Amino acid sequence: MEDMKASAEKMRAEANYAEQIARSATDLQKRELYERLAAHFRQLADEIEKAIANRSEAE
């Protein structure tokens, strides 16, 4: 389960990094791309955390 927690943390870190790039991007297409990437990484982290919670409830 610790590996899943680490994965969720990594996805959150990647989301934050993508968000930083989006904020500094001068090109609109790049900004939108990195905003979508940030949202996707956050969604992945949410899904991992949900799986962790479901696994904890089952135990």
Biopython code that builds the backbone (N, CA, C, O; Angstrom):
import numpy as np
from Bio.PDB.StructureBuilder import StructureBuilder

atoms = [
    (1, "MET", "N", (0.818, -1.189, 0.000)),
    (1, "MET", "CA", (0.000, 0.000, 0.000)),
    (1, "MET", "C", (0.867, 1.261, 0.000)),
    (1, "MET", "O", (0.466, 2.299, -0.527)),
    (2, "GLU", "N", (2.046, 1.162, 0.589)),
    (2, "GLU", "CA", (2.951, 2.322, 0.611)),
    (2, "GLU", "C", (3.346, 2.732, -0.802)),
    (2, "GLU", "O", (3.533, 3.916, -1.081)),
    (3, "ASP", "N", (3.474, 1.742, -1.698)),
    (3, "ASP", "CA", (3.833, 2.074, -3.073)),
    (3, "ASP", "C", (2.708, 2.845, -3.755)),
    (3, "ASP", "O", (2.963, 3.714, -4.588)),
    (4, "MET", "N", (1.469, 2.528, -3.400)),
    (4, "MET", "CA", (0.337, 3.263, -3.967)),
    (4, "MET", "C", (0.306, 4.693, -3.435)),
    (4, "MET", "O", (0.007, 5.627, -4.179)),
    (5, "LYS", "N", (0.611, 4.864, -2.156)),
    (5, "LYS", "CA", (0.661, 6.208, -1.580)),
    (5, "LYS", "C", (1.759, 7.026, -2.251)),
    (5, "LYS", "O", (1.580, 8.209, -2.542)),
    (6, "ALA", "N", (2.893, 6.379, -2.492)),
    (6, "ALA", "CA", (4.002, 7.065, -3.163)),
    (6, "ALA", "C", (3.608, 7.457, -4.583)),
    (6, "ALA", "O", (3.974, 8.532, -5.059)),
    (7, "SER", "N", (2.865, 6.588, -5.255)),
    (7, "SER", "CA", (2.407, 6.896, -6.611)),
    (7, "SER", "C", (1.467, 8.095, -6.609)),
    (7, "SER", "O", (1.565, 8.968, -7.471)),
    (8, "ALA", "N", (0.564, 8.135, -5.649)),
    (8, "ALA", "CA", (-0.368, 9.261, -5.556)),
    (8, "ALA", "C", (0.391, 10.559, -5.298)),
    (8, "ALA", "O", (0.089, 11.591, -5.898)),
    (9, "GLU", "N", (1.368, 10.503, -4.410)),
    (9, "GLU", "CA", (2.176, 11.692, -4.122)),
    (9, "GLU", "C", (2.940, 12.145, -5.361)),
    (9, "GLU", "O", (3.054, 13.342, -5.626)),
    (10, "LYS", "N", (3.460, 11.185, -6.117)),
    (10, "LYS", "CA", (4.194, 11.517, -7.343)),
    (10, "LYS", "C", (3.261, 12.183, -8.357)),
    (10, "LYS", "O", (3.644, 13.153, -9.011)),
    (11, "MET", "N", (2.045, 11.664, -8.487)),
    (11, "MET", "CA", (1.083, 12.261, -9.419)),
    (11, "MET", "C", (0.746, 13.693, -9.003)),
    (11, "MET", "O", (0.612, 14.570, -9.856)),
    (12, "ARG", "N", (0.610, 13.931, -7.705)),
    (12, "ARG", "CA", (0.334, 15.297, -7.214)),
    (12, "ARG", "C", (1.523, 16.223, -7.509)),
    (12, "ARG", "O", (1.341, 17.379, -7.892)),
    (13, "ALA", "N", (2.724, 15.705, -7.328)),
    (13, "ALA", "CA", (3.918, 16.509, -7.623)),
    (13, "ALA", "C", (3.994, 16.831, -9.112)),
    (13, "ALA", "O", (4.323, 17.955, -9.490)),
    (14, "GLU", "N", (3.692, 15.858, -9.948)),
    (14, "GLU", "CA", (3.697, 16.085, -11.397)),
    (14, "GLU", "C", (2.630, 17.108, -11.782)),
    (14, "GLU", "O", (2.854, 17.948, -12.653)),
    (15, "ALA", "N", (1.475, 17.034, -11.131)),
    (15, "ALA", "CA", (0.405, 18.000, -11.398)),
    (15, "ALA", "C", (0.859, 19.408, -11.038)),
    (15, "ALA", "O", (0.626, 20.352, -11.793)),
    (16, "ASN", "N", (1.500, 19.545, -9.896)),
    (16, "ASN", "CA", (2.000, 20.863, -9.480)),
    (16, "ASN", "C", (3.037, 21.393, -10.455)),
    (16, "ASN", "O", (3.042, 22.579, -10.784)),
    (17, "TYR", "N", (3.914, 20.514, -10.913)),
    (17, "TYR", "CA", (4.948, 20.925, -11.866)),
    (17, "TYR", "C", (4.318, 21.357, -13.194)),
    (17, "TYR", "O", (4.698, 22.380, -13.763)),
    (18, "ALA", "N", (3.358, 20.576, -13.679)),
    (18, "ALA", "CA", (2.682, 20.926, -14.930)),
    (18, "ALA", "C", (1.948, 22.255, -14.785)),
    (18, "ALA", "O", (1.903, 23.049, -15.724)),
    (19, "GLU", "N", (1.381, 22.492, -13.625)),
    (19, "GLU", "CA", (0.689, 23.750, -13.368)),
    (19, "GLU", "C", (1.665, 24.932, -13.387)),
    (19, "GLU", "O", (1.338, 26.002, -13.900)),
    (20, "GLN", "N", (2.849, 24.736, -12.831)),
    (20, "GLN", "CA", (3.873, 25.791, -12.857)),
    (20, "GLN", "C", (4.268, 26.112, -14.297)),
    (20, "GLN", "O", (4.399, 27.278, -14.668)),
    (21, "ILE", "N", (4.452, 25.076, -15.094)),
    (21, "ILE", "CA", (4.812, 25.290, -16.498)),
    (21, "ILE", "C", (3.686, 26.025, -17.218)),
    (21, "ILE", "O", (3.934, 26.940, -18.003)),
    (22, "ALA", "N", (2.447, 25.618, -16.945)),
    (22, "ALA", "CA", (1.300, 26.269, -17.583)),
    (22, "ALA", "C", (1.267, 27.757, -17.252)),
    (22, "ALA", "O", (1.013, 28.587, -18.125)),
    (23, "ARG", "N", (1.523, 28.089, -15.993)),
    (23, "ARG", "CA", (1.498, 29.496, -15.578)),
    (23, "ARG", "C", (2.579, 30.321, -16.264)),
    (23, "ARG", "O", (2.385, 31.503, -16.548)),
    (24, "SER", "N", (3.718, 29.690, -16.527)),
    (24, "SER", "CA", (4.822, 30.442, -17.126)),
    (24, "SER", "C", (4.825, 30.394, -18.653)),
    (24, "SER", "O", (5.610, 31.091, -19.295)),
    (25, "ALA", "N", (3.958, 29.579, -19.231)),
    (25, "ALA", "CA", (3.927, 29.451, -20.692)),
    (25, "ALA", "C", (3.372, 30.726, -21.319)),
    (25, "ALA", "O", (2.363, 31.270, -20.869)),
    (26, "THR", "N", (4.040, 31.183, -22.350)),
    (26, "THR", "CA", (3.567, 32.363, -23.060)),
    (26, "THR", "C", (2.679, 31.968, -24.232)),
    (26, "THR", "O", (1.862, 32.763, -24.698)),
    (27, "ASP", "N", (2.839, 30.759, -24.698)),
    (27, "ASP", "CA", (2.052, 30.247, -25.814)),
    (27, "ASP", "C", (0.743, 29.644, -25.282)),
    (27, "ASP", "O", (0.768, 28.806, -24.381)),
    (28, "LEU", "N", (-0.379, 30.064, -25.831)),
    (28, "LEU", "CA", (-1.687, 29.612, -25.360)),
    (28, "LEU", "C", (-1.845, 28.096, -25.479)),
    (28, "LEU", "O", (-2.378, 27.457, -24.571)),
    (29, "GLN", "N", (-1.390, 27.521, -26.585)),
    (29, "GLN", "CA", (-1.523, 26.072, -26.765)),
    (29, "GLN", "C", (-0.725, 25.306, -25.715)),
    (29, "GLN", "O", (-1.202, 24.307, -25.176)),
    (30, "LYS", "N", (0.473, 25.767, -25.428)),
    (30, "LYS", "CA", (1.284, 25.112, -24.392)),
    (30, "LYS", "C", (0.625, 25.249, -23.029)),
    (30, "LYS", "O", (0.592, 24.298, -22.249)),
    (31, "ARG", "N", (0.103, 26.429, -22.749)),
    (31, "ARG", "CA", (-0.563, 26.650, -21.469)),
    (31, "ARG", "C", (-1.739, 25.683, -21.310)),
    (31, "ARG", "O", (-1.899, 25.054, -20.263)),
    (32, "GLU", "N", (-2.553, 25.573, -22.348)),
    (32, "GLU", "CA", (-3.709, 24.680, -22.283)),
    (32, "GLU", "C", (-3.281, 23.223, -22.154)),
    (32, "GLU", "O", (-3.902, 22.454, -21.419)),
    (33, "LEU", "N", (-2.230, 22.844, -22.861)),
    (33, "LEU", "CA", (-1.720, 21.478, -22.779)),
    (33, "LEU", "C", (-1.284, 21.150, -21.356)),
    (33, "LEU", "O", (-1.653, 20.104, -20.821)),
    (34, "TYR", "N", (-0.512, 22.021, -20.747)),
    (34, "TYR", "CA", (-0.016, 21.758, -19.395)),
    (34, "TYR", "C", (-1.122, 21.858, -18.346)),
    (34, "TYR", "O", (-1.052, 21.200, -17.308)),
    (35, "GLU", "N", (-2.131, 22.668, -18.607)),
    (35, "GLU", "CA", (-3.285, 22.691, -17.704)),
    (35, "GLU", "C", (-4.033, 21.362, -17.764)),
    (35, "GLU", "O", (-4.467, 20.842, -16.736)),
    (36, "ARG", "N", (-4.183, 20.810, -18.984)),
    (36, "ARG", "CA", (-4.833, 19.497, -19.129)),
    (36, "ARG", "C", (-4.002, 18.409, -18.474)),
    (36, "ARG", "O", (-4.545, 17.516, -17.824)),
    (37, "LEU", "N", (-2.690, 18.479, -18.642)),
    (37, "LEU", "CA", (-1.816, 17.496, -17.995)),
    (37, "LEU", "C", (-1.944, 17.562, -16.476)),
    (37, "LEU", "O", (-2.017, 16.527, -15.814)),
    (38, "ALA", "N", (-1.971, 18.757, -15.931)),
    (38, "ALA", "CA", (-2.113, 18.919, -14.481)),
    (38, "ALA", "C", (-3.427, 18.313, -14.005)),
    (38, "ALA", "O", (-3.463, 17.616, -12.991)),
    (39, "ALA", "N", (-4.496, 18.576, -14.733)),
    (39, "ALA", "CA", (-5.801, 18.018, -14.361)),
    (39, "ALA", "C", (-5.778, 16.498, -14.441)),
    (39, "ALA", "O", (-6.350, 15.816, -13.591)),
    (40, "HIS", "N", (-5.121, 15.975, -15.459)),
    (40, "HIS", "CA", (-5.038, 14.522, -15.619)),
    (40, "HIS", "C", (-4.239, 13.885, -14.479)),
    (40, "HIS", "O", (-4.651, 12.865, -13.925)),
    (41, "PHE", "N", (-3.113, 14.478, -14.134)),
    (41, "PHE", "CA", (-2.312, 13.949, -13.020)),
    (41, "PHE", "C", (-3.099, 13.997, -11.709)),
    (41, "PHE", "O", (-3.009, 13.077, -10.896)),
    (42, "ARG", "N", (-3.867, 15.063, -11.504)),
    (42, "ARG", "CA", (-4.682, 15.151, -10.282)),
    (42, "ARG", "C", (-5.765, 14.074, -10.268)),
    (42, "ARG", "O", (-6.057, 13.483, -9.228)),
    (43, "GLN", "N", (-6.352, 13.831, -11.436)),
    (43, "GLN", "CA", (-7.371, 12.784, -11.526)),
    (43, "GLN", "C", (-6.760, 11.415, -11.212)),
    (43, "GLN", "O", (-7.362, 10.613, -10.498)),
    (44, "LEU", "N", (-5.579, 11.155, -11.741)),
    (44, "LEU", "CA", (-4.900, 9.892, -11.447)),
    (44, "LEU", "C", (-4.626, 9.758, -9.953)),
    (44, "LEU", "O", (-4.843, 8.695, -9.371)),
    (45, "ALA", "N", (-4.151, 10.828, -9.340)),
    (45, "ALA", "CA", (-3.886, 10.797, -7.897)),
    (45, "ALA", "C", (-5.169, 10.528, -7.119)),
    (45, "ALA", "O", (-5.170, 9.758, -6.159)),
    (46, "ASP", "N", (-6.261, 11.165, -7.536)),
    (46, "ASP", "CA", (-7.551, 10.939, -6.869)),
    (46, "ASP", "C", (-7.974, 9.480, -6.980)),
    (46, "ASP", "O", (-8.452, 8.893, -6.009)),
    (47, "GLU", "N", (-7.799, 8.896, -8.163)),
    (47, "GLU", "CA", (-8.183, 7.500, -8.370)),
    (47, "GLU", "C", (-7.325, 6.556, -7.531)),
    (47, "GLU", "O", (-7.832, 5.578, -6.980)),
    (48, "ILE", "N", (-6.046, 6.842, -7.433)),
    (48, "ILE", "CA", (-5.160, 6.011, -6.607)),
    (48, "ILE", "C", (-5.577, 6.111, -5.145)),
    (48, "ILE", "O", (-5.661, 5.100, -4.448)),
    (49, "GLU", "N", (-5.837, 7.332, -4.683)),
    (49, "GLU", "CA", (-6.246, 7.518, -3.289)),
    (49, "GLU", "C", (-7.590, 6.850, -3.005)),
    (49, "GLU", "O", (-7.808, 6.329, -1.911)),
    (50, "LYS", "N", (-8.483, 6.865, -3.983)),
    (50, "LYS", "CA", (-9.768, 6.181, -3.829)),
    (50, "LYS", "C", (-9.555, 4.673, -3.728)),
    (50, "LYS", "O", (-10.203, 4.009, -2.919)),
    (51, "ALA", "N", (-8.657, 4.133, -4.540)),
    (51, "ALA", "CA", (-8.348, 2.701, -4.483)),
    (51, "ALA", "C", (-7.744, 2.334, -3.130)),
    (51, "ALA", "O", (-8.045, 1.275, -2.579)),
    (52, "ILE", "N", (-6.903, 3.199, -2.601)),
    (52, "ILE", "CA", (-6.312, 2.964, -1.275)),
    (52, "ILE", "C", (-7.416, 2.929, -0.220)),
    (52, "ILE", "O", (-7.438, 2.048, 0.639)),
    (53, "ALA", "N", (-8.325, 3.890, -0.293)),
    (53, "ALA", "CA", (-9.416, 3.953, 0.684)),
    (53, "ALA", "C", (-10.304, 2.715, 0.588)),
    (53, "ALA", "O", (-10.706, 2.154, 1.608)),
    (54, "ASN", "N", (-10.608, 2.291, -0.636)),
    (54, "ASN", "CA", (-11.441, 1.101, -0.823)),
    (54, "ASN", "C", (-10.747, -0.140, -0.286)),
    (54, "ASN", "O", (-11.382, -1.000, 0.324)),
    (55, "ARG", "N", (-9.458, -0.230, -0.511)),
    (55, "ARG", "CA", (-8.695, -1.379, -0.021)),
    (55, "ARG", "C", (-8.665, -1.384, 1.508)),
    (55, "ARG", "O", (-8.771, -2.438, 2.135)),
    (56, "SER", "N", (-8.520, -0.195, 2.100)),
    (56, "SER", "CA", (-8.489, -0.090, 3.564)),
    (56, "SER", "C", (-9.826, -0.494, 4.175)),
    (56, "SER", "O", (-9.867, -1.139, 5.223)),
    (57, "GLU", "N", (-10.917, -0.114, 3.520)),
    (57, "GLU", "CA", (-12.249, -0.468, 4.012)),
    (57, "GLU", "C", (-12.492, -1.974, 3.937)),
    (57, "GLU", "O", (-13.181, -2.539, 4.785)),
    (58, "ALA", "N", (-11.922, -2.620, 2.918)),
    (58, "ALA", "CA", (-12.130, -4.051, 2.718)),
    (58, "ALA", "C", (-11.360, -4.891, 3.733)),
    (58, "ALA", "O", (-11.702, -6.050, 3.971)),
    (59, "GLU", "N", (-10.336, -4.315, 4.321)),
    (59, "GLU", "CA", (-9.502, -5.079, 5.264)),
    (59, "GLU", "C", (-10.081, -5.142, 6.628)),
    (59, "GLU", "O", (-9.491, -5.749, 7.522)),
]
sb = StructureBuilder()
sb.init_structure("model")
sb.init_model(0)
sb.init_chain("A")
sb.init_seg("    ")
for serial, (resi, resn, name, xyz) in enumerate(atoms, 1):
    if name == "N":
        sb.init_residue(resn, " ", resi, " ")
    sb.init_atom(name, np.array(xyz, "f"), 0.0, 1.0, " ", f" {name:<3s}", serial, name[0])
structure = sb.get_structure()
